[in-house]
Structure formats: structure tokens, C-alpha cells
């Protein structure tokens, strides 16, 4: 049985030969590894913790890019699983006194169970496109209401305070990862490892199946693929990655509040993936870190300015960059961005010329 499962996994995850299309991710991943090692020596501990928190949001963007960018499943409530992971970790550590490693498993279990239940009833029933997005938003609102009203467990509007930092015990030796430097290395290592595993899975045969489902699900089903099962499995994996980001967020910040279920944050996640480029893996992570740092800087001046700027950025992305920024060998292809903007500006004139004929 084990040999059969191993053969089946090897068949689906077999890797093709390296090509020129692999260069951007490899270069970007190497630059990310270099940044992980160099940044602690260039910034103060407080600034390092700020970038660390932004990188946690990068992991959230990566989880959503796996679902929307690779399989074409758009949701408006992906941060539900971020909140479930964060609250699962907080309740397990604060109320039950579990170790952080065990609490992470509890957070993943909470998010995975909800994702499996919601995804099964929706995906197997044929719910797709905007209907799936609306239902996911409803689930997010329900989770937000539960986090606010269930005060004995979630702490209500105040949330849960005093969450312990990350730590692990191996062979009787305790490793404390709660300091800004060690937590930075832990978060950066998790993001880099997750990005690498995601890239390997998406460039394998299974990634081609996901691309076929995203392009035309009916055609993929006619070819013999169980599309609902593949989408459900990807939906659960994406939820587990979002829950892992929630656990890291709770451990690094030490507090979890109902704001983690905010629809505004769910909108920001969509913007990160849209600007970074759907399906590029590294692009959404970079966009998430950049926008999170920009949000913190703007919010320090005015808390009301960021939602307005977020709406303007979202509208500009839809009009001028529908496919997000393009990266070539780790550098933004500004020439492509300029062509996209000029083509969009010339579109109304072309329509008028066509109508005049």
C-alpha cells in the first residue's frame, strides 16, 4: 500500500527538466535567501520585527495565490482561515497551556476542518465563480461575529492577549524563537520553504492539471479528471497555509483580535495577488510585504487615508494592470507596464475609430 502511494505521488509530482521559465523564481528565491541573512545586520530590532510581520502577510498572499492564481478559484473570505489559525493557536496556548508546536497543529486543524466542510458542500455541489466568492464572504462575516460575541473563548472585542512566542523542544533542549532576530529567521525560513515547495508542486504534472482546470474545468472533467476533488484538496491546502500564517502572526504579535476577520484585510489580499501577478508565487509575496509596510507608514499619519488609497490602487490595478506586474529575472518589466497603460489609454480612441467606420 505504501509503495503504491509512493508511486502515485512520484507520478504526479515528477519534475520536468529545468528551463528558462524557471530562472525568475530561482533568482528571486536566491535573493530572498540572501535578504534573510543580510537584513538583520542592516536594520534595528524594531524595524526587523516590522518587516517580519509584513512577511507573515506574504505567506498569506502565497496561500491565496495558490488558490486563485493556480486554480482560478476567487474567494472574498480567505482571511477566515488566517483568523481560525490565529485564534486556534491563541486559545490552545493561553486557555489550555499547550506548547506552541502543539498549538500550531490545533490552529491548522481548525482551519482545515472548516475548509474541508465548506469546500465539500460548495465545490461538490458545483458552486463556482462569484457564487463561491459570495458564500466565502458570508463565512467570513459569521466568523467575525463569533469572534466578537463568544467572549468566554475569544475575549470579545478585546481579543486574546498575552500569547506566548514561538518555541520548540527537541530531545530535551528548548529553543526560544520569540526574540525579533530568531523569529525573523523562523518566519523567513517558513516563507522560503513554502514558496519552494509550492513552486515545485506547480511546475510538476499536478500543476498542469490545476492549470487545465483553471483554463476550462469542463474540458478537464471530460479528460477524466475529478475536478471537484482536486479543487477541494487545493482549497484545504491553501487554508492550511493561511492558518499557518495566522499562527505565526499570533505568536509574533502576542495578541489576536476580531480585526483579523476584517473584510478590508480580505480585500487587501486580493490586491496583493492582483498587483504581484496571479500564479507567479513570488510576486504576491513581494506585493504583500510592500503594501503592508506602506499601510503601516500611511496609517501612522492618518488611519482614514489607507482605505481610500486602497480603493484607488485596486481600481488602478483593474484598469491598467489586469495581469499584475510582470517580472523578468527578478526585475519588474517596466516596459511591459508602460505598454499595458498606453494600450488601455488608446482603447477608447480605437473603439471610436472602429465605430466611425
URFENJO-V196533 format. One record per pair of residues at least 24 apart in sequence whose ideal C-beta (glycine too) atoms are under 6 Angstrom apart, sorted by the first residue. I is the first residue (numbers start at 0). J is the second residue. If there is no record, write none. Layout:
# URFENJO-V196533
[[I;J] [I;J]]
This chain:
# URFENJO-V196533
[[11;204] [11;205] [12;203] [13;204] [14;203] [22;328] [23;326] [23;328] [23;329] [24;198] [24;281] [26;328] [26;329] [27;281] [27;329] [30;329] [31;191] [35;187] [39;180] [44;179] [47;179] [47;183] [48;179] [51;183] [51;186] [53;288] [53;291] [53;292] [54;186] [54;190] [54;288] [55;186] [55;244] [55;247] [55;248] [56;287] [56;291] [57;190] [57;284] [57;287] [57;288] [58;190] [58;244] [59;241] [59;244] [60;271] [60;272] [60;283] [60;284] [60;287] [61;284] [62;237] [62;240] [62;241] [63;268] [63;272] [64;272] [64;283] [65;197] [65;237] [66;237] [67;272] [68;277] [68;278] [69;201] [69;209] [69;278] [70;209] [70;212] [70;213] [70;233] [71;213] [73;132] [74;132] [74;135] [75;132] [75;135] [75;136] [75;265] [76;135] [76;136] [76;138] [76;139] [76;265] [77;268] [78;264] [78;265] [79;138] [79;139] [79;142] [80;110] [80;238] [80;241] [80;242] [81;241] [81;244] [81;245] [82;142] [82;259] [82;260] [83;109] [83;110] [83;242] [84;110] [84;242] [84;245] [84;246] [85;245] [85;248] [85;249] [85;255] [85;259] [86;255] [88;246] [88;249] [89;159] [89;162] [89;249] [89;255] [92;162] [92;163] [93;159] [99;165] [99;166] [100;167] [103;246] [106;242] [106;246] [107;239] [107;242] [110;238] [110;242] [111;235] [111;239] [114;234] [114;235] [114;238] [115;235] [118;231] [118;234] [122;227] [122;230] [122;231] [123;227] [139;260] [142;260] [143;257] [143;260] [146;257] [146;260] [147;257] [158;254] [158;255] [158;256] [159;255] [160;254] [162;249] [162;253] [164;250] [165;250] [182;251] [186;247] [194;280] [197;280] [198;280] [270;313] [273;316] [273;323] [274;316] [274;323] [275;323] [276;323] [276;324] [319;343]]
